[in-house]
Amino acid sequence: QRSHTGVKPFICTECNKSFSRKGNLTEHQRIHTGMKPFICTECNKSFREKGNLTKHQRSHTGVKPFICTECNKSFREKGKLIIHQRSHTGMKPFICTECNKSFTQKISLTRHQIIHTGMKPFICSECNKSFSQKKYLTKHRTIHTGVKPFICTECNRRFSQKVHFTEHQKIHTGMKPFICTECNKSFTHKISLTQHQRSHTGVKPFICTECNKSFSRKGNLTEHQRIHTGMKPFICTECNKSFTHKISLTQHQRSHTGVKPFICTECNKSFSRKGNLTEHQRIHTGMKPFICTECNKSFREKGNLTKHQRSHTGVKPFICTECNKSFREKGKLIIHQRSHTGMKPFICSECNKSFSRKENLTKHQRIHAGVKPFRCSECGKTFIDKETLTMHQNSH
């Protein structure tokens, strides 16, 4: 009847909290006394409540008495079953009063609400970085410790977090359980599907507070913000060069190790970057997917299209600080600057003559090799370079 009347006659003398049942008061008082009278016979761990001991003992016996009627998954605790069943029913009874986002678990709502308060109570003792949840701090600490306890039995790759290890294993099994309802493309991870779906909706929820540029992925925003802050947190241990993105560091490190893991199946040429392999393969396929809207000329690489488009717009963004001469391509500026510095980095191994351009060295080396690859179609005479051939052909 007290559930109807609200009467709670049993009051704690320590904190004045009241209870409708004497047994609940007795359990509560153990918080103040520190008493834990229920002891596990397997491991001697003690508990304030008998129910908690019963749940704990199932970790030793392996008993999971609470079974889901939908999928037969079993649980040690009834509460865990109730939470799981919401994945079938779609129920999210815990609602944030700030943004109306709903959650299946109360703890998830509590953690979410910290976003609105801005509180980050969990602080790393190594670098003072703060986090809204303890689990994020725990994950972060592995950066400092370097511990990677989760090892893939297929490829021996190690992971600091179990969730990353579990996701990685899907690469070997080929499982892609998350399917886009728009185009049927499937993904290994749910987050990848969520990010992909934004390509259909056009949603870019992550906005830079400095320049208002928006992004479909939070990681892309984080990387972009480093342009404003100047942060380059990824440092090469070989040469101390620092990078804005981790992938840039990984690619750079291959310049020290010489590793080229991406191999062309057509000609076995290897590359340090996947993007370079993709571009190279277009030589074999003949694909030129980047098309100029002005003249319909097509290119294998996007960068070459960008350079070409400047021939239409007249833009020359690369300017020499010595003489203010401008260039459409950065490479042309670098070559030009050597006329001021006198640098000639390309040296002939036969006679030590040096050149400011690689192609000039290549032409020069033909003198030593005796190679004359350019042949006149009229008289059959051969020449070291194309320019000399062109001048000769004018005589015909």
N, C-alpha and C positions, 0 to 999 in steps of 0.2 A: 504493500500500500504506500510505502514511502516514495516509490517511484512516481506515484500520482500526486502525493502531497508535497514532495520536495523536502521533507523533514530529514535532517542529518544530525541525530542526537549525539553522535560519538565524535568528540573534539580532541585534537592533538594539543597537549599542554605546552609543546615546544613552539609550534607555529600557528596554532588556532585553526588549522585546516580541519574541516568537518566531513564526516562520512555517514552514510546511511546504514552501514554494517560494521559491527565490532571487529570482524575478521579483517576488513580493509584497513581499519585504524591500526590494528596490531601489525600488519605488514608495513604500513607507512612508517610507524615508529622505529622500525629497524633502520630507516634512512638516518635517523638521528643517533641511534645507538651503535650503528655499524654492524649489528648482528647479522650473520649469514648462517643460519642453523642447518640449511639443507646442503649436504656435501655429497659430491659424486664419488662413488666407490672406485671408479676407474682412474681418475686423474686428480682427485682431491680438490677440485674447483668447488667453491662454495657459492650459495645463492640465498637471497633474502626470501624468495618465494618458492614454494614447492613446484608450482607450474613451470617456472623457469628451469628448475632442475630436470623435470620430466622432459622438456624440450631439448635440453642439453644432452641428456643421456641417449637420445636418438642419434646424435652425431657419432656415438660409439657403436650403437647397435645397427645403424643404417636403416632403421625403420622409418618409413614415410607413409603414415596411415591416411593422409588426406589426399584424395585422388580427384582430378578434374574429370568431370563426366563428358567433356567435349573432346579432349585429346589424350586422356589417360596419364597425363603427367602427374607425378606424385610429389608431395611436400611433407616436411617434418612438422610444420606449424600450420594451423588452420588459417591464421592471418595471411600467410604467404599464398595459400590457395585462393583466398578471397581476392587478393590483389591480382593474382594471375588470371582469374576468371574475367576480370575487367578487360583483358586483352581480347577476349571473345565477344563480350557484350558491348565494348566500346564505352563503358561508363567511366566518367572522369568527375567524381563528386566533389573534388577539392578545387575551388575557384578563387583566383587572385582578384581581390577587390580593386586593384589598381588598373589592370589591363584585361581582366576577364579570361585570361588563359586558364585552362582547366587541367587537372592532373589526376592520375589514378591513385597516387599515394600522398598522404599528408606530408611526409618528409620531403617529397619533391616540391610541393607548394612552399614549404618553409624555406627551402634552399633558394627557390625562385624569387621569393619576396626580398631576399638580400640584394638582388639586382636593383630594385627600386630604392632601397635605402642607401646603396652605394657602399655598404659596409664590406670590408675585406679583413676579417679578424684573424686569418691564418697567415702568419708571416714566416718567410724562409730565413733561417738563422745565418745562412751563408751570404745571401745577396740582398736581403730585406724586401724582396718582392712579396706582395701580399695577394691573397686569394680569398674568394667568397666562400669556398667550400674546402673542407679538410682534404678530400680526395684529390683536388687539384694541386694542393701543396705537396701531398705524398708523391703524385706523379712528377711534379716539378723537381723534387729532391733527387730523382734518379739522374738528372742532368749533372749534378755535382758529384754523385757517388759513382756514376758510370755503370751501376749494376744492371745487368740484363738477364734475369733469371729464366726467361721463357725462351726455349730453344726449339726451332722447327726441326723435326726428325727427317724431313725431306731434303732440305737444303742447308741445314745448320745455321740459318740466320737467327740472330738473337734479338729479343725484344725486352724492353723495360716494363711494359704494361701488358697484362693478359689480353685486354680487348684488342690491342694491335696484333698480338700473336694469333688470336682467333680469326681476325679479319684476314691476316696473311695466309692462313691455311686454306682459305677458299680459293686462292690462286691455284693451288695444287689439285683441289677437288673439282675445280671448274664450276662450282655452284654460283649461280647468279639469281637469287630468289626474288630480287626486287625489280619489278617490271613497270615500265612507263605505259600508262593507259593511252597516251597520245600516239606513240610511234612503236610500241612494243619492244623498245630497246631494254635490255636487262642489265642489272648491276649487281656486283658482289656485296656492296654496302648500301644501307638505307640512305645515308647522308649523300652518297653519290647520286642516287635517284632524286632526292630532294633538290640538289644543286642542278641536275639535268633538267628537271621540270621547269626551272626558271627560264631555260632557253625557249620554252614554249610560251610561258606567261609574260616574259620580259621583266619580271620582278627583280629589282636590285635593292634589297632592304638595308644594305650596309653603306652608310654615307660618311664621307670624310668631312670632319668639322672644319678643316682648313680651307678646302676648295670646293666642297659640295659634290665632288665626283662620287658616283654610286657604284656599288659592286654587288654581284650576285652571291659572292662567297666572302665570309668573314676573313679568311686567310688572305685573300687578295687585298682587302682593305688594310689589314695589318702590314702587309708588305708595302703597299702604297704609302702609308703614313711615314715610313722610314725615309721617303723622299723629302718630307718636310722636316723631320727630326735629324736627318743625317746619320741615323744609327746604322751601323754595319756590324751586327753581333756575331757573324760567322767568320772565324779567323783561321787561316791556314797555319798549321803548326810547323810547316817547312820554311815559309818565307814571310809569315806574319801579315800577308795581304788579307784585307777584310772585305766581306761581301754583305750585301743587303739581304740576299736570299740564300737559304741552305743549299738549294740545287746548284747555284752558281759556285759555291765552295766545292761541292762534290765534283762538278765538272772541272774546276780548276785543279783540284788535287790530282786528277788524271794526267795533268801536264808534268807532274813530278814522278808519278808511278809508271806512266806510259801505257796504262790500261786502256784498251779500246774494246769495250764489251759488245758493241753493236756491229754485227757482221752482215754484209750484203750476201744474200743467197745466190745471186747471179754471178758475182765475180770475186767473192770472198774478201773484198776490201773492208777494212774495219774502221770504226769511228768511235770517238770518245763520247759523243752526244747522239742521242736518239734522233733529234731533229736533223742533224747532219746526214744520218743514214736515210731518213725519209726523203730529204732533198736529193740525195745521190740516186736513190732508186728511180726517181723520175727520168734519169738519163736512160735507163733501160726501158721504162714504160712509155717514154715520150710525152708524159703528162706535163702540161703547162697550165696549171689551174688559175694563175693570177693574170687577169686580163685588163688591159688599159681601156678605160671608158672613152678615151679620146680617139684612139686609132686602132683599137682592137688587137694590138700586139700582145702576145701572151708570153708569160715567163714561168720558169720552174720555181723560182723563189720569190717570196713577197718583198724581200729587200730590194731585189732587182727591179721589181715593178715600181717601188717607191722612188728609186733613183731615176728610172725612166720618166716617171710623171713630172719630175722637175724640169725635163726638157720641154714640156708643154707649159708649165707654170712659170718657168724662168727663175725659180727659187734656188738660191745658192747659200745654204745656211752655214757653211763652214768657212770661217774668215781667218786669214793669216794675221796674227797679232803684230807682225813686223811691217807689212806693206799694205794691209787691208784688202788684198786680193781675195775674192770669194770663190768657192767651189761647190759644185753640186754633190760631190762625194767626199767623205772623210779621208778615204785613202789617197785621193788626189791632193788634198791639203797636206797630208803627211809627207808625200813625195816632194811637193813644192817647198815645204819648210826646210828640206835638206839643202836647197839652194842658198838659204841663209846660214845654216849651221855648218855646211860643208861635209856633212855626214855622208859616207858611202859604205853602207853596211854589207853590201854584196861583193864578196871577194873571190876572184878566180883562183882555184886550187893549183893551176898550172903555172901562172906567172905573177900571182898576187896583185894583179890589177883590180881596182875596186870600182864599184858602180853605185849610183844612188837608187837605181831601179833594178828589180830582179830580172825583168824581161831583157834589159840591156846586158846583164851578165849571161843570160841564156844565149843571146845572139853571139856574144863574144866567144863563148865556149865552143861554138860551131867552127871557129877558126882553128882551134886546136884539134878538134875531132875530124875536121875536113867534111863535115856534113853540110850539104846544100839542098834543103828540102823543097825549095820553091823553083819549079820548072816552067820555062816558057813554052806555051802550047804551039807557038809558031816555029821555033827553031830548036827547041829541046835544051837550050842552055839553062844551067841551074845557078841558083843564087842562095846566099846565106839567109837573107831576110826578104819579107814580102815587099818592103818599100823599094829595094833595089830592083826586084823583078818588075814592079810597076813602072819605074823609070825606064827600064830596058824595053818594056812592051810598047812604050810610046815611040820608040825608034822604028817599030814596024808600022 
